[in-house]
Every structure is written in C-alpha cells, then in structure tokens.
C-alpha cells in the first residue's frame, strides 16, 4: 500500500474517473454493515463531503472491518466505480484495507449523533473532525489567504508589530502583564511598588491589545501597511462576542482621510465575502442548511431576517449606506422600538454609546443594507482620533453588518501634535510613555487613517455561527486556557 501515492478525497470527488484505482486515507465518519457488504463513510478533511468505501466482508479481514469504527483512521486502496447512492458520483470498491489508528467506540466521544456546541467546546481538540467545525476552519483558512491577497494586490506592506509591548493602545487598562519576576518573591522599590527594573525588559510590559500605534509609525515611512496578528484583552467578559486572545487586521494609510478609510474597508469586506462565496461553496451551503434547520421550529419573529447565503450576498450586492452618528441618533430616537420601549437601551439623547440592538436595527430594519456610521462624539472614542472642527465629534467610522452589528472600527488619526497632546491630557493618557508616537507628529507628520477588523468577528459573519468561541480552534476566555 505504501508505494502508491494518496489521493485527496476532494480530488476524487471533483475529478475521479470511473475505472481508475486510488489510495485514500482518512477518518471514519460512519459504518453500516450487513452479511454481504460494508459501507464506510471516509473523510480526510480536504472537503466536507465523504467518500463512500464499499467493502465485501468475504474479501476483507473481519477484524479489520470490526476495527473500522467511527473515529478510526484508515488507508484503503481500490477501484472507483459509479456510485449507486445519491450525493456522490463515485465510490471506492475496497481491495485492501489498513487500520492506521483505532478509536475505541466505548471511549471515543464523537459518535454519529447530534452534539451540543457546549460539549464540543469541552473537546476542542477533537471538534475539527465534525462537519460543522471542519467547514468553519476551512473557511477560516480561505479568509486568511484572502486578506493577504487583497492587501498584496493593492500594494500594501505587511508589517509584524510586537506582541510584547509597553503601551496600551486603547487606554482601557485591560492588559495581560508579561514578567519573569518570581511571583513568590516579588522585588519591591523603597516605596513598596513592584521593582520592574529587575524584570526582563527592565520596565512594565504587557501583551498587545492592538498593533495600530506601531502600524502608524510604519505607514509614516512605507505609505500603506497592514498588520494581521494576535491581540489580547484581559476583559472579564463571558459573552458570545468576546475572546481574551483573537486576531486583528489593521491597515494604516498615509495621505488618507476618513472617506478613503471607509472606501478601503468597504472594498475589503466585499472582497472577503465574495471570495468565500466563490471558493467555499460546499462548506457555506452546509452551514446555511444547518442554520435553516436550527430555526425551522422557532417562531417567525425569532428567525433571522436573512439566512446565511442571503446575508453574504446582501453584503456583496449592496453599496454600504454612509450615515453620520447624529443622523443615526435621530433615526433611532424616532424608531418604533424606541418609542414603544422595546430596545433594552433606550436612546434619549445625543452622545449615547450605540449598542448591538441599535446597530442591527439600522442595518436590518431601517436602511436594509450595510451601514458606515461616521463622526462619533469624541467622548466615547479613543484619544488618537482626529477632532472635527465642531469641537464635539471625531473623524471615526464603524461599519455595521446584519446579524452582528459592528464589524469594523476605524478613524482618521490626529496628526496635529497640539491637538493630540491636548486630548491625551484630557483622557489621562501618559505622554511620557508614548513619546515615540508623539515624535511622528513632530517629524514629518501627515494626514493618515486606518481601521481594525476583528478577524473572528468576520468569521462569525461568514460562517453564520452565533458564538465567537466556535470560530477559533482553541478559544481563550475567562477561566479557560485548555489545550
């Protein structure tokens, strides 16, 4: 068996010719057997679809067939024949069978039945073997490739920003500390504070919450850059939308204003969704059908406005609506759910921080297209956003999608040194720690803009999943760093 080269199941199902021989290797999904024939559904991860192996119990050793249980890993050679059943064009008539790895059916937790998402999170090391998670992780790969493809085609330079940093870009203080100090015998200064001069970096450091500030520095030399890396937030949020470790895509562009920023973000989002529709058709169809099935017994009012494939087409086929925060507040204040007190958070006045329910109302009910909200009140936005002439708002933008609300947040950055320093003072951001950031405004400052896309939020949207813990292989959340 070893001299022949393995053929992926994807290639066999796409172009396998009847009458040819093949060697396949993969994991058993299901097995049905009677006296005359055994049917084994084999999957090797290359596609959501299985290849049916047809084995004659009179020709294949009984012990081998007995060991070919769900979860076992097999290698099989045989001849491709036209399939009798529906769902595939070809199947493999087995000539030789080898069990590469057994899976005791008494102990293997992934038996062929419906498992809850909660249960699958407890066995995250095995869940990629399910149809749902195989589909999600293949789509995730396609999206990673598409991100790099998009920016490469536009002439952006990929920059690796540091994972260990001394700054907190968002100023929220929710950082994971990095230290090599002996926590059982922490050195102290005379004042009784931790003596970080004895630490590895000789100062206080943490895991990055964003690559943006370093990205801005690179854009001030290379023109257009993007980062795509892990970010960390020590936010004690046990919700379906938060992770402690996630991936961020952050482009920064010199000589770009807020309109340029919004244009780039809209083009990127449409490119990514279009790429998924074109290259992940089988996986998306499976996830679409899964969503329809899960909702069929719910009340009409509890079902999604659009199902997965329709939501994806909705993004590709509609120009995004551009609306100021002030206009959006008017729409929300006068909306039925607000007047009838159906919103959990009622909109009374200008300055309110919009919640997911408000964002979804704007997209799904009012404008019926993706929305780019601009010009937010400065008091609810970060220190680095460019102040508008009205003294009240900043040149910020959020992009809102159906089903999930905000997916992208960005802004034109404040390039004027005096304005930036004034804002940092107002918000209590320490200037001495960010001297290097301020220097970019001292030496050849230029208007520039950028945004951040949380990659897992994007994967949530593209896969139709409802919990962010299900779109990253090994989720890190409060109390959970398993595997």
C-alpha positions in Angstrom: 0.0 0.0 0.0 2.9 2.4 0.8 4.3 2.6 -2.7 1.1 4.2 -4.1 0.5 7.9 -3.6 -2.5 9.0 -1.6 -5.2 10.9 -3.5 -7.2 13.5 -1.5 -11.0 12.8 -1.3 -11.7 16.3 -2.6 -9.8 15.5 -5.9 -11.5 12.1 -6.2 -15.0 13.7 -5.8 -14.2 16.5 -8.2 -12.4 14.6 -10.9 -12.1 10.9 -10.1 -12.5 8.7 -13.1 -14.5 5.5 -13.0 -12.3 2.5 -13.6 -9.1 4.1 -12.1 -7.5 2.8 -8.8 -6.8 5.0 -5.8 -5.3 5.0 -2.4 -7.2 7.1 0.2 -6.6 7.8 3.8 -8.9 9.4 6.3 -11.1 9.0 9.4 -14.3 7.0 9.6 -17.4 9.1 10.0 -19.9 6.2 9.9 -20.1 2.5 9.0 -23.1 0.3 8.0 -22.6 -3.4 7.5 -24.7 -6.5 6.8 -23.6 -10.0 5.8 -22.8 -9.1 2.2 -21.4 -5.5 2.3 -19.9 -2.8 4.5 -20.3 0.9 3.7 -17.8 3.2 5.3 -18.0 7.0 5.0 -14.4 8.3 5.0 -13.4 11.9 5.4 -9.8 13.3 5.2 -10.5 17.0 5.9 -10.0 18.2 2.3 -13.7 18.6 1.8 -16.9 18.5 3.8 -18.0 15.6 1.6 -17.2 11.9 2.5 -16.1 9.2 0.1 -18.1 6.0 0.4 -15.9 2.9 0.7 -17.7 -0.4 -0.3 -16.1 -3.5 1.3 -17.0 -7.1 0.8 -16.8 -8.9 4.2 -15.8 -12.1 2.3 -12.7 -10.4 0.9 -11.7 -8.1 3.7 -10.5 -9.5 7.0 -13.3 -9.4 9.5 -11.0 -8.0 12.3 -10.1 -5.0 10.0 -13.8 -4.2 9.4 -14.6 -4.6 13.1 -11.9 -2.1 13.9 -13.2 0.4 11.3 -15.4 2.2 13.8 -16.3 5.9 13.9 -13.1 7.9 14.5 -10.7 5.2 13.4 -8.1 6.2 10.8 -7.9 4.0 7.7 -6.0 3.6 4.5 -7.8 1.9 1.6 -6.9 1.0 -2.0 -9.5 0.1 -4.6 -11.2 0.9 -7.8 -13.5 3.9 -8.4 -16.9 2.9 -9.7 -20.1 4.9 -10.4 -22.0 5.4 -7.2 -25.3 3.7 -6.8 -26.4 6.1 -4.0 -27.3 9.8 -4.2 -24.9 12.5 -3.1 -21.7 11.5 -4.9 -20.7 10.4 -8.4 -18.1 7.8 -7.4 -17.4 5.4 -4.6 -14.4 3.1 -3.9 -14.7 -0.7 -4.1 -12.1 -1.7 -1.5 -9.3 -4.1 -2.4 -7.0 -3.6 0.6 -7.8 -2.1 4.0 -5.4 -1.0 6.7 -6.3 0.4 10.1 -3.8 3.2 10.8 -5.3 4.1 14.2 -8.2 2.6 16.2 -10.8 4.6 18.1 -12.5 2.6 20.8 -16.2 3.2 20.4 -16.8 2.9 24.1 -14.4 5.9 24.7 -14.4 7.9 21.5 -16.6 10.9 22.4 -17.7 11.9 18.8 -20.2 9.3 17.9 -22.5 9.8 14.9 -25.2 11.8 16.7 -26.0 15.5 17.3 -23.7 17.1 19.9 -24.2 20.4 21.6 -21.8 23.3 20.9 -21.0 23.4 24.7 -20.0 19.7 24.7 -17.8 20.2 21.6 -16.0 23.2 23.2 -15.0 20.8 26.0 -13.3 18.6 23.5 -12.0 21.3 21.2 -9.0 19.1 20.3 -11.5 16.7 18.5 -14.1 19.1 17.2 -12.4 19.8 13.9 -13.5 16.2 12.9 -17.1 17.3 12.9 -18.8 18.6 9.7 -19.5 21.9 11.3 -16.0 22.7 12.5 -14.3 21.2 9.5 -16.3 23.7 7.4 -15.5 26.6 9.8 -11.8 26.0 9.8 -11.5 25.6 6.1 -13.4 28.9 5.6 -11.1 30.5 8.2 -8.1 29.4 6.2 -9.7 30.8 3.0 -10.3 34.1 4.7 -6.7 34.3 6.0 -5.5 33.8 2.4 -8.0 36.3 1.0 -6.9 39.0 3.5 -3.3 38.8 2.4 -4.3 38.5 -1.2 -6.4 41.7 -1.0 -3.7 43.9 0.5 -1.0 42.4 -1.6 -2.9 43.3 -4.8 -3.3 46.8 -3.5 0.4 47.3 -2.8 0.2 47.3 1.0 3.2 46.1 3.0 2.6 43.5 5.7 4.3 44.6 9.0 4.7 42.4 12.1 4.0 44.6 15.1 5.2 43.5 18.5 3.2 41.1 20.7 5.0 42.2 23.8 4.7 46.0 24.3 4.9 48.7 26.9 1.9 50.6 25.6 -1.9 50.1 26.0 -3.2 51.4 22.7 -6.8 51.6 23.7 -6.1 53.1 27.1 -8.6 50.7 28.7 -6.1 49.1 31.1 -7.3 45.5 30.3 -3.9 44.1 29.6 -2.1 40.8 30.3 1.1 41.6 32.2 4.4 40.0 31.0 7.0 39.3 33.6 9.9 36.9 34.5 9.9 38.1 38.2 9.5 35.4 40.9 5.8 35.8 41.8 6.5 34.2 45.2 9.2 36.8 46.0 8.5 39.9 44.0 11.2 42.6 44.3 9.9 45.9 45.6 11.1 49.5 45.5 11.6 51.6 48.6 8.1 53.0 48.1 6.7 49.4 48.1 5.9 49.2 44.4 7.0 46.3 42.2 10.5 46.9 41.1 10.3 46.4 37.3 13.9 47.5 36.9 14.8 43.9 37.9 12.4 42.4 35.3 13.5 41.0 31.9 12.6 44.2 30.0 13.5 46.5 32.9 10.1 48.1 32.7 6.4 47.1 32.9 5.3 45.2 29.8 2.1 43.5 28.6 0.7 41.6 25.7 -0.5 43.8 22.9 -4.1 45.0 22.6 -3.6 46.4 19.1 -0.9 46.8 16.5 -2.3 50.2 15.5 0.2 52.6 17.1 3.2 50.8 15.7 1.3 50.4 12.4 1.0 54.2 12.2 4.8 54.5 12.5 5.3 52.1 9.6 2.7 54.0 7.5 4.7 57.2 8.0 7.5 55.6 6.1 6.0 52.9 3.8 2.8 54.7 2.8 0.3 51.8 3.1 0.8 48.9 5.6 -1.3 46.3 7.3 -0.9 44.1 10.3 -2.5 40.7 10.8 -1.6 39.3 14.2 -2.8 38.1 17.6 -4.1 40.6 20.2 -5.0 40.1 23.8 -7.6 41.7 26.1 -7.9 40.8 29.8 -11.5 41.8 29.8 -13.6 39.6 32.1 -16.4 39.1 29.6 -18.1 35.8 29.4 -20.2 36.7 26.3 -20.7 35.2 22.9 -18.8 38.1 21.3 -15.6 38.3 23.4 -12.3 36.4 23.5 -9.2 37.1 25.5 -7.0 36.1 22.5 -8.0 37.0 19.0 -6.6 38.1 15.6 -6.8 41.6 14.2 -6.4 43.0 10.7 -5.2 46.6 10.9 -4.4 48.7 7.8 -2.9 52.2 8.1 -2.6 54.6 5.2 -0.6 57.8 4.9 -2.2 60.6 3.0 -5.7 59.2 3.5 -8.8 60.8 5.1 -11.9 59.2 6.6 -13.6 58.8 3.3 -10.5 56.9 1.9 -10.6 54.8 5.1 -14.3 53.9 4.6 -13.7 53.1 0.9 -10.9 50.7 1.7 -12.9 49.0 4.4 -16.0 48.6 2.2 -13.9 47.2 -0.7 -12.1 44.8 1.6 -15.3 43.4 3.3 -16.9 42.9 -0.1 -13.8 41.2 -1.4 -13.6 38.8 1.5 -17.3 37.8 1.4 -17.1 37.4 -2.4 -14.0 35.2 -2.0 -15.9 33.0 0.5 -18.9 32.7 -1.8 -16.7 31.7 -4.7 -14.2 29.4 -3.0 -16.1 27.8 -0.1 -19.4 26.9 -1.7 -19.8 23.4 -0.3 -18.9 24.4 3.3 -21.2 27.5 3.1 -24.1 25.5 1.7 -23.7 23.1 4.6 -23.7 25.9 7.2 -26.6 27.6 5.5 -28.7 24.4 5.6 -27.7 23.9 9.2 -28.9 27.4 10.1 -32.2 26.8 8.3 -32.7 23.5 10.1 -31.9 25.0 13.5 -34.5 27.8 13.0 -37.4 25.9 11.5 -39.2 25.2 14.8 -38.8 28.8 16.1 -41.4 31.5 15.9 -41.3 33.7 12.8 -40.2 36.6 15.0 -37.2 34.7 16.4 -35.9 33.6 13.0 -33.1 35.5 11.2 -34.2 38.2 8.8 -32.0 36.6 6.1 -30.3 33.2 6.2 -26.5 32.8 5.8 -26.1 32.8 2.0 -28.6 35.6 1.6 -26.7 37.7 4.3 -23.5 37.1 2.4 -25.0 38.2 -0.9 -26.6 41.2 0.8 -23.1 42.5 1.6 -21.7 41.9 -1.8 -24.7 43.2 -3.7 -25.3 46.4 -1.8 -23.3 49.6 -1.6 -22.9 50.5 2.0 -25.0 53.3 3.4 -23.0 56.2 4.8 -24.7 57.9 7.8 -23.4 60.3 10.5 -23.8 59.4 14.1 -26.1 62.4 14.5 -28.4 61.2 11.7 -28.4 57.7 13.2 -29.4 59.0 16.6 -32.4 60.8 15.0 -33.5 57.6 13.2 -33.2 55.6 16.4 -34.9 58.1 18.7 -37.9 58.2 16.3 -38.0 54.4 15.7 -40.9 52.2 16.8 -38.8 50.0 19.1 -37.5 53.1 20.9 -40.9 54.8 21.2 -42.5 51.6 22.3 -39.6 50.9 24.8 -38.7 47.7 23.0 -35.0 48.5 23.0 -33.1 47.3 26.1 -31.1 50.5 26.0 -33.4 53.4 25.1 -32.0 56.3 23.0 -32.8 59.6 24.8 -30.1 62.0 23.8 -27.1 62.7 21.5 -23.9 61.2 23.0 -25.3 57.7 23.8 -23.0 54.8 23.0 -24.8 52.6 20.5 -25.4 49.0 21.4 -25.7 46.0 19.2 -29.5 46.2 19.1 -29.3 49.7 17.7 -26.7 48.8 15.1 -28.7 45.9 13.9 -31.9 48.0 13.7 -30.1 50.5 11.4 -28.8 47.7 9.1 -31.7 45.2 9.1 -34.8 47.3 9.5 -34.1 50.9 8.5 -31.5 51.1 5.7 -31.7 47.4 4.7 -28.0 47.5 3.7 -24.6 47.5 5.5 -24.1 50.9 7.2 -21.0 53.0 7.7 -21.5 55.3 10.7 -19.2 58.3 10.9 -18.4 61.3 13.1 -19.0 60.0 16.6 -19.0 62.1 19.8 -15.3 62.5 20.9 -16.2 61.5 24.5 -17.0 57.9 23.5 -13.9 57.4 21.2 -10.2 56.9 21.7 -7.6 59.6 22.2 -5.9 59.2 18.7 -8.9 60.0 16.6 -8.9 63.3 14.6 -11.0 66.0 16.1 -13.6 67.6 13.8 -14.0 71.4 13.6 -17.3 71.3 15.5 -15.3 70.6 18.7 -17.8 67.8 19.6 -17.1 64.9 17.2 -14.2 62.9 15.8 -13.5 61.6 12.3 -14.3 58.0 13.3 -16.2 55.3 11.5 -17.8 52.0 12.4 -19.2 49.5 9.8 -22.3 47.7 10.8 -23.4 44.3 9.4 -26.7 42.3 9.6 -26.8 39.8 12.4 -23.8 41.0 14.4 -23.7 44.8 14.4 -20.2 46.4 14.4 -17.6 44.6 12.4 -15.0 47.3 11.6 -13.9 50.3 13.7 -11.6 53.0 12.3 -10.7 56.6 12.1 -8.7 59.4 10.6 -5.8 59.7 13.1 -5.0 63.0 14.8 -1.9 64.2 13.0 -1.7 67.7 14.7 0.7 67.5 17.7 -1.0 70.2 19.8 -4.5 68.7 19.4 -3.2 65.1 20.1 -1.4 66.2 23.3 -4.4 68.2 24.5 -6.6 65.1 24.0 -4.2 62.8 25.8 -4.1 65.2 28.8 -8.0 65.3 28.8 -8.2 61.5 28.8 -5.3 60.8 31.2 -3.1 59.0 28.6 0.6 59.3 29.8 2.5 61.3 27.2 5.9 60.3 28.5 5.2 56.6 27.7 4.2 57.4 24.2 7.0 59.9 23.4 7.9 57.8 20.3 4.3 58.0 19.0 4.2 61.8 19.5 7.5 62.1 17.7 5.8 61.0 14.4 3.8 64.2 14.8 7.0 66.2 15.3 8.9 64.9 12.3 7.1 65.0 9.0 3.6 64.5 10.2 0.9 63.7 7.6 -2.8 63.1 7.5 -3.4 59.3 7.8 -6.2 56.8 8.5 -6.7 53.2 9.4 -9.2 50.7 10.8 -9.3 47.4 12.7 -11.2 44.3 11.7 -11.5 41.6 14.4 -10.9 38.5 12.3 -13.1 36.3 14.5 -16.0 38.7 14.1 -15.5 38.4 10.3 -15.5 34.6 10.6 -18.7 34.7 12.7 -20.4 36.6 9.9 -19.1 34.4 7.1 -20.0 31.1 8.8 -23.3 32.2 10.5 -22.1 30.9 13.8 -23.5 32.7 16.9 -20.7 32.2 19.4 -17.2 33.6 18.8 -15.7 30.6 20.7 -16.7 28.5 17.8 -14.7 30.2 15.1 -11.2 30.0 16.6 -9.7 26.5 17.1 -8.8 26.9 20.8 -10.7 29.8 22.4 -9.2 31.7 25.3 -11.8 33.0 27.7 -12.1 33.8 31.4 -11.2 30.6 33.3 -10.4 28.7 30.1 -6.9 28.1 28.7 -7.4 24.4 27.9 -5.4 22.6 25.2 
